[in-house]
Amino acid sequence: MFDWIAGLASWELLALDPPGWGGVLLAGLAVSLQVAVGGYILGFLIGVGGATGKLYGGPVIRDLLDVYTTLVRAVPELVLILLLYYAGTDALNQIMMLLGAGPMDISGLAAGIFVIGVVQGAYQTEVLRGAFKAVPHGQIEAARAYGMTPLQVLRRITLPGMLPHAVPGLANLWLIATKDTALLAVVGVAELTLVTRQAGGTTKSYFLFFCAAGLLYLMVTLISNVAIRRIERFARRGMPEVR
């Protein structure tokens, strides 16, 4: 009887209203998703520019991009987060002081998006570069022979041809981005993992709260998988089905 009452009291800790922590966990999940979406979009923009530079840029640009992608992929992401978060904000404030302005109070959310974006950009650069190179060169030459402009070649040949090769890698990087947000807990960003640890520390119900957080991460992954499958079917339309 007492065990049943104790178990019921534990579940009440997940209530949305105080003294429950359910609302706090959902707020942390919202922050995690904001960081993941913002960082992924920033990484995609960096990836497009990086892939273009590696394929069509000069030797200096290609070498600089090689250094960027190699360093980001070689250094552990936790170290990169600590380095970019603290050193990056300090460097920005130093620049502001040199320009005669006062130090800036950079929000943890903006800094987290920047850090995840820089990390994602290195990986997306390589994914997109490989996808562009997977488009048969003969198709591009044939489009040029038909008199298509570079923009028409990009829209009608290159993008439809590279999407089936890019989507699996980009989808995997999205799932990685949702999990990498947990690393931002070490720099104080109030995402899901940090608020879960705070809830567990306050109530001493670590198992309950970390299981709840794991289920929320799983829910994000399952919903993402549904969207990814639809995007893959769209990207591979007209192509033979892979079994």
C-alpha positions as CSV (number, residue, x, y, z in Angstrom):
1,M,0.0,0.0,0.0
2,F,2.7,2.4,1.0
3,D,4.7,1.5,-2.1
4,W,1.7,2.3,-4.3
5,I,1.3,5.7,-2.6
6,A,5.0,6.4,-3.0
7,G,4.9,5.5,-6.7
8,L,1.8,7.7,-7.3
9,A,3.6,10.6,-5.6
10,S,6.6,10.1,-7.9
11,W,4.4,10.3,-11.0
12,E,2.9,13.5,-9.7
13,L,6.4,15.0,-10.0
14,L,5.8,15.0,-13.8
15,A,2.7,17.2,-13.5
16,L,2.7,20.3,-15.7
17,D,1.9,22.6,-12.8
18,P,4.1,23.1,-9.7
19,P,5.1,21.2,-7.6
20,G,5.4,19.0,-10.7
21,W,8.3,19.5,-13.1
22,G,6.5,18.4,-16.4
23,G,6.1,22.0,-17.6
24,V,9.8,22.7,-16.9
25,L,10.8,19.6,-18.9
26,L,8.6,20.7,-21.8
27,A,10.1,24.2,-21.7
28,G,13.6,22.6,-21.8
29,L,12.5,20.5,-24.8
30,A,11.3,23.7,-26.6
31,V,14.7,25.3,-26.0
32,S,16.5,22.1,-27.3
33,L,14.4,22.2,-30.5
34,Q,15.0,25.9,-31.0
35,V,18.8,25.4,-30.7
36,A,18.6,22.3,-33.0
37,V,16.5,23.9,-35.7
38,G,18.5,27.2,-35.6
39,G,21.9,25.4,-35.5
40,Y,20.8,23.0,-38.3
41,I,19.7,25.9,-40.6
42,L,22.9,27.8,-39.9
43,G,24.9,24.6,-40.5
44,F,23.1,24.1,-43.8
45,L,23.9,27.6,-45.0
46,I,27.5,27.1,-44.0
47,G,27.4,23.6,-45.7
48,V,26.1,25.1,-49.0
49,G,28.8,27.7,-49.0
50,G,31.5,25.2,-48.0
51,A,30.5,22.6,-50.6
52,T,30.4,25.3,-53.3
53,G,33.8,26.6,-52.2
54,K,35.4,23.2,-52.1
55,L,34.1,22.3,-55.6
56,Y,34.4,25.6,-57.4
57,G,36.7,27.8,-55.3
58,G,40.3,28.6,-55.7
59,P,43.2,26.8,-54.0
60,V,43.2,29.2,-51.0
61,I,39.5,28.8,-50.4
62,R,39.7,25.0,-50.7
63,D,42.6,24.8,-48.3
64,L,40.9,27.0,-45.7
65,L,37.7,24.9,-46.0
66,D,39.8,21.8,-45.6
67,V,41.3,23.1,-42.4
68,Y,37.8,24.0,-41.1
69,T,36.2,20.7,-41.8
70,T,39.2,18.7,-40.6
71,L,39.5,20.6,-37.3
72,V,35.7,20.4,-36.5
73,R,35.6,16.7,-37.3
74,A,38.8,15.9,-35.4
75,V,38.1,17.8,-32.1
76,P,35.5,16.3,-29.8
77,E,32.2,18.2,-29.9
78,L,32.2,18.9,-26.2
79,V,35.6,20.6,-26.5
80,L,34.4,22.6,-29.5
81,I,31.4,23.7,-27.6
82,L,33.4,24.9,-24.6
83,L,36.0,26.6,-26.9
84,L,33.5,28.3,-29.2
85,Y,31.1,29.3,-26.4
86,Y,33.6,30.9,-24.0
87,A,36.4,31.9,-26.4
88,G,33.9,33.1,-29.1
89,T,31.9,35.3,-26.8
90,D,35.1,36.7,-25.2
91,A,36.6,37.5,-28.7
92,L,33.4,39.2,-29.7
93,N,33.4,41.4,-26.6
94,Q,37.1,42.2,-27.2
95,I,36.2,43.4,-30.7
96,M,33.3,45.5,-29.4
97,M,35.6,47.1,-26.9
98,L,38.2,47.9,-29.6
99,L,35.4,49.6,-31.6
100,G,34.5,51.7,-28.6
101,A,31.4,49.9,-27.6
102,G,30.6,48.2,-24.3
103,P,30.6,44.4,-23.8
104,M,27.6,42.5,-25.2
105,D,25.4,40.3,-23.1
106,I,25.1,37.3,-25.5
107,S,22.2,35.0,-24.7
108,G,22.8,31.3,-24.2
109,L,20.3,30.5,-26.9
110,A,22.0,32.5,-29.6
111,A,25.4,31.2,-28.5
112,G,24.1,27.6,-28.6
113,I,22.7,28.1,-32.1
114,F,26.0,29.5,-33.3
115,V,28.0,26.6,-31.7
116,I,25.8,23.9,-33.1
117,G,25.7,25.6,-36.5
118,V,29.5,25.7,-36.8
119,V,29.7,22.0,-35.9
120,Q,26.9,21.1,-38.2
121,G,28.4,23.2,-41.0
122,A,31.5,21.1,-41.3
123,Y,29.7,17.9,-41.6
124,Q,27.0,19.3,-44.0
125,T,29.8,20.6,-46.2
126,E,31.1,17.1,-46.8
127,V,27.6,15.6,-47.2
128,L,26.6,18.2,-49.8
129,R,30.0,18.1,-51.6
130,G,29.6,14.3,-52.0
131,A,26.0,14.7,-53.2
132,F,27.0,17.3,-55.8
133,K,29.8,15.1,-57.1
134,A,27.4,12.1,-57.3
135,V,25.4,13.8,-60.2
136,P,26.7,12.3,-63.5
137,H,28.8,14.9,-65.3
138,G,27.3,13.8,-68.6
139,Q,23.9,15.0,-67.6
140,I,25.3,18.4,-66.9
141,E,27.1,18.5,-70.2
142,A,24.0,17.4,-72.0
143,A,22.0,20.2,-70.3
144,R,24.6,22.8,-71.4
145,A,24.5,21.4,-74.9
146,Y,20.7,22.0,-75.0
147,G,21.4,25.6,-74.3
148,M,20.3,25.7,-70.6
149,T,21.6,28.6,-68.5
150,P,23.7,27.8,-65.3
151,L,20.6,28.5,-63.2
152,Q,18.5,26.2,-65.3
153,V,21.1,23.5,-65.0
154,L,21.1,23.9,-61.3
155,R,17.3,23.8,-61.0
156,R,16.6,21.1,-63.5
157,I,19.6,18.8,-63.3
158,T,21.9,19.3,-60.4
159,L,19.5,19.8,-57.5
160,P,17.1,16.9,-58.5
161,G,20.1,14.7,-59.1
162,M,21.9,15.4,-55.8
163,L,18.9,15.4,-53.4
164,P,18.6,11.6,-53.2
165,H,22.2,11.4,-52.2
166,A,22.1,14.3,-49.8
167,V,18.9,13.6,-47.9
168,P,20.1,10.5,-45.9
169,G,23.2,12.2,-44.7
170,L,21.4,15.5,-43.9
171,A,18.6,13.6,-42.1
172,N,21.2,11.8,-40.0
173,L,22.8,15.1,-39.1
174,W,19.5,16.5,-38.0
175,L,19.1,13.7,-35.5
176,I,22.6,14.3,-34.3
177,A,21.8,18.0,-33.9
178,T,18.8,17.2,-31.6
179,K,21.1,15.1,-29.4
180,D,24.1,17.5,-29.5
181,T,21.9,20.1,-27.8
182,A,22.4,18.1,-24.6
183,L,26.1,19.0,-24.6
184,L,25.1,22.7,-24.1
185,A,24.2,21.8,-20.5
186,V,27.8,22.2,-19.6
187,V,27.7,25.9,-20.5
188,G,24.4,26.6,-18.8
189,V,21.9,26.6,-21.6
190,A,18.6,25.6,-20.1
191,E,17.8,22.8,-22.6
192,L,16.2,19.5,-21.7
193,T,19.2,17.7,-20.2
194,L,20.1,20.6,-17.9
195,V,16.5,21.1,-16.5
196,T,16.2,17.3,-16.1
197,R,19.4,17.3,-14.0
198,Q,18.0,20.2,-12.0
199,A,14.7,18.4,-11.4
200,G,16.4,15.2,-10.4
201,G,18.8,17.1,-8.0
202,T,15.9,18.9,-6.4
203,T,13.6,15.9,-5.9
204,K,16.2,13.1,-5.9
205,S,14.1,11.2,-8.5
206,Y,16.9,11.0,-11.0
207,F,15.6,7.8,-12.6
208,L,12.1,9.1,-13.1
209,F,13.2,12.4,-14.7
210,F,15.9,11.0,-17.0
211,C,13.5,8.3,-18.2
212,A,11.0,11.1,-19.0
213,A,13.7,13.0,-20.8
214,G,14.7,9.9,-22.8
215,L,11.1,9.5,-23.9
216,L,10.9,13.1,-25.0
217,Y,14.1,12.6,-27.1
218,L,12.7,9.4,-28.5
219,M,9.4,11.2,-29.4
220,V,11.4,13.8,-31.4
221,T,13.3,11.1,-33.2
222,L,10.1,9.1,-34.1
223,I,8.4,12.3,-35.4
224,S,11.5,13.2,-37.3
225,N,11.7,9.7,-38.9
226,V,8.2,10.1,-40.3
227,A,9.1,13.4,-41.9
228,I,12.4,12.1,-43.2
229,R,10.7,9.1,-44.9
230,R,8.4,11.5,-46.7
231,I,11.2,13.8,-47.8
232,E,13.2,10.7,-49.1
233,R,10.2,9.5,-51.1
234,F,9.8,13.0,-52.6
235,A,13.5,13.2,-53.4
236,R,13.6,9.7,-55.0
237,R,10.4,10.2,-57.1
238,G,10.7,8.6,-60.5
239,M,13.7,6.4,-59.3
240,P,13.5,2.7,-58.7
241,E,12.7,1.8,-55.1
242,V,15.6,0.6,-52.9
243,R,14.9,-2.5,-50.9
